[in-house]
Amino acid sequence: MTRIGLIGTAVNPLLRGGPAPELAALFPDVSLNAFPSRVPAFPYTPLEQAMQALGHAEAALRAAEAGCDALVIDSVGDYGLAAMRAMLPVPAIGSGEAGLAEAAEGGRSFGIVTVWPQSMNFILYERLQACGVLGLCIGIANVGSDADAESLAGPDGYLAQVRAGQQDIRARVQAAIARLAAQGAAAVMLGCTCMSGMAATIAAASPLPVINPLAAGVRTALAAPPVARPPQLREGRPALLRAMVDAVAGETAEDCPVCVA
């Protein structure tokens, strides 16, 4: 059985089937394993995004050492992807990169629907630019507000509602897809891997193909060839990376179960 490390995924002891149980039917011969970031900073701005690059890189190092065959970043932001590829002997895949590749397949136009507010679109624009598909994206539809992003934690918090596919959130997502379709989108990518749990329900009611970036990341990881020439790290670099993350790992977490453990 192929073992894939989900980088940035928090360990949830209540999920007996492991992380991302909604993907089990799609990938029956794959073992998904959570490797959370130990940097407790939600990526509200590019500053915290840079912090998470280190947190995710250190989590990926742990996953590779634990014997994972490939790694998938459980975030459309692809935090730390370049660092992972520069230091690990196994394939590292960004869900954002993989999801955008599927959305733009064949040069089709697409839109993005995200549960996060417009203030966090810098993450999506960075990925669109880096992946060379900015010109194919007709727009980003935000169905969340800044107030939502400030109330993440707890059983009734915004992330719990998103992961549960709360009816009002699903209705807002479906309305946003309809608007993007009217504007000419030929497909839609969900703008956060936290939407994976509702992806199948959204897709069933959508007039357009709906890309779940987390599923796209796993598909890409399974198809990825082995790393032909594993990187040769300078002496002491893994230990230095761990020491940097150790220095902040005990700080109070900012309660995003997707991007931060």
Helices and strands as residue ranges (DSSP letters): E 2-7, G 21-23, E 30-35, H 46-65, E 70-73, H 81-87, E 92-94, H 95-103, G 105-107, E 110-114, G 118-120, H 121-130, G 134-136, E 137-142, H 146-149, H 158-163, H 167-182, E 188-190, G 193-198, H 199-204, E 210-211, H 213-223, H 237-249
